[in-house]
Amino acid sequence: MHGGRSPWLGSAQRPVSLVRESLKCDALIVGAGITGSLIAERLTRQGLDVVLIDRELPGRGSTTASTAMLLWEIDRSLSQLTEAYGFERASRAYRASLEAVAGLKSLVLQFGLSCELRDKNSLYLAAGYTAKDLFDEHQLRARAGLPGDFLSHQMLLERYGVARAGAIVSPGAADADPVQLSLGLLRIAVARGARLFEGEAVEYDAASRAVCVGLDGGCQIEARSVILATGYVMPSIVRSNIQTTSSSWAIATRPQPQNLWKDGTLIWEDSKDYLYARTTLAGRIIIGGEDSDRAITPEARDRLIPEKSRRLRQKLAALWPMADTEIEFRWAGTFDTTSDGLPLIGPVPGAKGVYAAYGYGGNGITFSFLAAQLIGDLIAGSGSPLLGDFALDRDG
Ligand SMILES: Cc1cc2nc3c(=O)[nH]c(=O)nc-3n(C[C@H](O)[C@H](O)[C@H](O)COP(=O)(O)OP(=O)(O)OC[C@H]3O[C@@H](n4cnc5c(N)ncnc54)[C@H](O)[C@@H]3O)c2cc1C
């Protein structure tokens, strides 16, 4: 799910024990990345007996590759979403996303998780010669009650030293170390009694009252609810007409705290091949993008790491000329995305008791939080209009 080396894998992880016998539980979570960890925290908080399995070490999937910009702004602009679904539904998704980042920050504070979480503003840059679309986007956001200010070329240059046609600067975002965030949440769930194992789910049987999941070693886990949190690899019981996979590449410079832009604001760009940049607590600059839906196999994706790193380095030099662009980490990862930019969260059609959380695009961690909340509520018996908006069988 990722190749190369990201800055997040500092400390060695203890291996997790294998599933050696068949088990029963209230809820089985398949996948222990950021999604599985958030769901485990949520369901153990609801008092459920939870089992988590992962075929690799927890957090070593796309979560390790994430640049962990916790943005509430969605890959599709509010204007694009409004065009597709109307203003009410589009603004509901944006407001839910804004609340999700706030909820995630409160969770980290509440448990004192050590994951380098920092409150940040975000800077959404115009990619072309004009910022007209961004200005219209800003006005629509204001109508939806979303926070943020429009910056003209001149204001952007004066405040941030970035030369673009314009930007929207918004409060309410954050950044973090995604692996420490994920492992911290897992520790909380395990301390509450969740059982974490190494194991690969290979079969799902949802025909009886409980869901039965077959593992590669032959054992089975029976659960009243099964939550699929397997990153971009969707098992065959989940079908979506609007999901695709994409690869993204990133580099991190050596620490240069004296060279960073104002407040280490999160930067991203309104462009097809995407560009996103952040800083770290140690003063590194991380820049990523160059997304492609063609180089998906790990071999094809990782072969491109040298070339994509060179391009990202050039883009960094153009974006922030005073940066020391010497690269210390370079890596790539795959994630899944949807044609409308909204996630796939909720019950799996035709499989009673099975829930799934996929299709996050660039808002992986924000939407993971939302998934934990929505699926937790569903299992507890309550719904939300967002479940219709994010339905797995929607056509987009
Ligand atoms: C380069 C890059 C940059 C990104 N930047 C950002 C960003 O700035 N902000 C943001 O919010 N998002 C970002 N994302 C997206 C984000 O990283 C992902 O959406 C998020 O990590 C997905 O988490 P997950 O837990 O769903 O999946 P994963 O982390 O991939 O975890 C899934 C887990 O499921 C396990 N698994 C799979 N199949 C099975 C099976 N059959 N049985 C058992 N276990 C299984 C895997 O081993 C894995 O550990 C980025 C992604 C990439 C690649």
The ligand as an SDF file (V2000), in Angstrom:
LIG
                    3D

 53 58  0  0  0  0  0  0  0  0999 V2000
    0.9150    9.9540   -0.5470 C   0  0  0  0  0  0  0  0  0  0  0  0
   -0.4040   10.0890    0.1690 C   0  0  0  0  0  0  0  0  0  0  0  0
   -0.7060   11.2780    0.8320 C   0  0  0  0  0  0  0  0  0  0  0  0
   -1.9100   11.4120    1.5170 C   0  0  0  0  0  0  0  0  0  0  0  0
   -2.1250   12.5560    2.1980 N   0  0  0  0  0  0  0  0  0  0  0  0
   -3.2530   12.6980    2.9230 C   0  0  0  0  0  0  0  0  0  0  0  0
   -3.4430   13.8620    3.7080 C   0  0  0  0  0  0  0  0  0  0  0  0
   -2.6250   14.7850    3.6940 O   0  0  0  0  0  0  0  0  0  0  0  0
   -4.5600   13.9430    4.4660 N   0  0  0  0  0  0  0  0  0  0  0  0
   -5.4790   12.9250    4.5040 C   0  0  0  0  0  0  0  0  0  0  0  0
   -6.4830   13.0490    5.2350 O   0  0  0  0  0  0  0  0  0  0  0  0
   -5.3330   11.8040    3.7580 N   0  0  0  0  0  0  0  0  0  0  0  0
   -4.2380   11.6630    2.9790 C   0  0  0  0  0  0  0  0  0  0  0  0
   -4.0410   10.5370    2.2400 N   0  0  0  0  0  0  0  0  0  0  0  0
   -5.0810    9.5020    2.2660 C   0  0  0  0  0  0  0  0  0  0  0  0
   -4.9660    8.6950    3.5510 C   0  0  0  0  0  0  0  0  0  0  0  0
   -3.6360    8.3230    3.7620 O   0  0  0  0  0  0  0  0  0  0  0  0
   -5.7980    7.4320    3.4510 C   0  0  0  0  0  0  0  0  0  0  0  0
   -7.1130    7.7470    3.0430 O   0  0  0  0  0  0  0  0  0  0  0  0
   -5.8950    6.7570    4.8010 C   0  0  0  0  0  0  0  0  0  0  0  0
   -4.6180    6.4900    5.3220 O   0  0  0  0  0  0  0  0  0  0  0  0
   -6.6650    5.4620    4.6720 C   0  0  0  0  0  0  0  0  0  0  0  0
   -6.6190    4.8260    5.9140 O   0  0  0  0  0  0  0  0  0  0  0  0
   -7.2560    3.4010    6.0780 P   0  0  0  0  0  0  0  0  0  0  0  0
   -7.0820    3.0020    7.4850 O   0  0  0  0  0  0  0  0  0  0  0  0
   -8.6240    3.4050    5.5230 O   0  0  0  0  0  0  0  0  0  0  0  0
   -6.3910    2.4870    5.0900 O   0  0  0  0  0  0  0  0  0  0  0  0
   -4.9550    1.8590    5.3400 P   0  0  0  0  0  0  0  0  0  0  0  0
   -4.0700    2.7280    6.1210 O   0  0  0  0  0  0  0  0  0  0  0  0
   -4.4680    1.4090    3.9940 O   0  0  0  0  0  0  0  0  0  0  0  0
   -5.2730    0.6010    6.2380 O   0  0  0  0  0  0  0  0  0  0  0  0
   -5.9560   -0.5150    5.7380 C   0  0  0  0  0  0  0  0  0  0  0  0
   -5.4050   -1.7150    6.4590 C   0  0  0  0  0  0  0  0  0  0  0  0
   -6.1800   -2.8530    6.0590 O   0  0  0  0  0  0  0  0  0  0  0  0
   -5.3260   -3.9660    5.9730 C   0  0  0  0  0  0  0  0  0  0  0  0
   -5.9840   -4.9440    5.1140 N   0  0  0  0  0  0  0  0  0  0  0  0
   -6.2830   -4.8340    3.7980 C   0  0  0  0  0  0  0  0  0  0  0  0
   -6.9340   -5.9350    3.3680 N   0  0  0  0  0  0  0  0  0  0  0  0
   -7.0370   -6.7560    4.4540 C   0  0  0  0  0  0  0  0  0  0  0  0
   -7.6140   -8.0400    4.6490 C   0  0  0  0  0  0  0  0  0  0  0  0
   -8.2260   -8.6990    3.6680 N   0  0  0  0  0  0  0  0  0  0  0  0
   -7.5410   -8.6040    5.8770 N   0  0  0  0  0  0  0  0  0  0  0  0
   -6.9250   -7.9400    6.8960 C   0  0  0  0  0  0  0  0  0  0  0  0
   -6.3600   -6.7260    6.7600 N   0  0  0  0  0  0  0  0  0  0  0  0
   -6.4200   -6.1310    5.5510 C   0  0  0  0  0  0  0  0  0  0  0  0
   -4.0310   -3.3980    5.4330 C   0  0  0  0  0  0  0  0  0  0  0  0
   -2.9410   -4.2240    5.7740 O   0  0  0  0  0  0  0  0  0  0  0  0
   -3.9580   -2.0380    6.0940 C   0  0  0  0  0  0  0  0  0  0  0  0
   -3.1740   -2.0140    7.2510 O   0  0  0  0  0  0  0  0  0  0  0  0
   -2.8640   10.3590    1.5260 C   0  0  0  0  0  0  0  0  0  0  0  0
   -2.5730    9.1680    0.8630 C   0  0  0  0  0  0  0  0  0  0  0  0
   -1.3640    9.0220    0.1980 C   0  0  0  0  0  0  0  0  0  0  0  0
   -1.0870    7.7200   -0.4900 C   0  0  0  0  0  0  0  0  0  0  0  0
  1  2  1  0
  2  3  1  0
  2 52  2  0
  3  4  2  0
  4  5  1  0
  4 50  1  0
  5  6  2  0
  6  7  1  0
  6 13  1  0
  7  8  2  0
  7  9  1  0
  9 10  1  0
 10 11  2  0
 10 12  1  0
 12 13  2  0
 13 14  1  0
 14 15  1  0
 14 50  1  0
 15 16  1  0
 16 17  1  0
 16 18  1  0
 18 19  1  0
 18 20  1  0
 20 21  1  0
 20 22  1  0
 22 23  1  0
 23 24  1  0
 24 25  2  0
 24 26  1  0
 24 27  1  0
 27 28  1  0
 28 29  2  0
 28 30  1  0
 28 31  1  0
 31 32  1  0
 32 33  1  0
 33 34  1  0
 33 48  1  0
 34 35  1  0
 35 36  1  0
 35 46  1  0
 36 37  1  0
 36 45  1  0
 37 38  2  0
 38 39  1  0
 39 40  1  0
 39 45  2  0
 40 41  1  0
 40 42  2  0
 42 43  1  0
 43 44  2  0
 44 45  1  0
 46 47  1  0
 46 48  1  0
 48 49  1  0
 50 51  2  0
 51 52  1  0
 52 53  1  0
M  END
$$$$
